[in-house]
Amino acid sequence: MSNPSEDSLRLPPIESERDQISQNIEAILQFYSREDQKISHSQRILERISLFIGQPIFVGAILIFVALWTISNIVLHQLGLPEFDPPPFFWLQGIIGLSALLIMTVVLTKQNRMARLEEQRAHLDLKVTLLTEQKAAKLIDLLEELRRDLPNVKNRHDPEATALQQSMSPDLVLAALDEGGNSEERLKQSTETQEGANSSQKTDDRVPVVTSSPNFP
């Protein structure tokens, strides 16, 4: 049977985790709410039109309109009455061409807004990824430093851990994405700068640990 004091100690981490999840969800909802408030009235109208255009019923409406147009002209011709758009239906072709132009404009307008929103999300993902990578590199550095300072753990050289200790610089990412002719030079300068910063950080952060270990003959 669990002790009430132990249960009280277990609750705060769960509540803290729930608070973090709620904060993350709230931040995402606020982001979408701010982006939704930036949409103008005309943009909202165009996006509602685009929603209707994207439905299958719109295709059926176009087919029915074209069929009624052509059938009406054929029936009028057979009855000997004047046709409002005789074959080859120039008015119908003009209406369809103008409708296609308007539909393309409406769809592109919505796609441009979604592209800007997707670009913002991509920038946010890149920032979070770089921050996570820097935290992971710092954790590896601290673990390696702890392993070197522990007297009961044999010190050994781990080249993979040494490579993972080097946190990725944003300049390195930009240099890798750069397609210009100066990408190699920029990458080299960024690597040298990052190595110098990491070496100075290790010197400053290194805290001497005094431990006593038994001396074996």
Buried (B, 14 or more C-beta within 10 A) or exposed (E): EEEEEEEEEEEEEEEEEEEEEEEEEEEEEEBEEEEEEEEEEEBEEBBEBBEEBEEEEBEEEBEEBBEEBBEEBEEBEEEEEEBEBEEEBEEBEEBBEEEEEEBEEBBEBBEEBEEEBEEEEEEEEEEEEBEEBBEBBBEBBEEBBEBEBEEEEEEEEEEEBEEBBBBBBEBBBEBEEEEEEEBEEBBEEBBEEBEEEBEEEEEEEEEEEEEEEEEEE
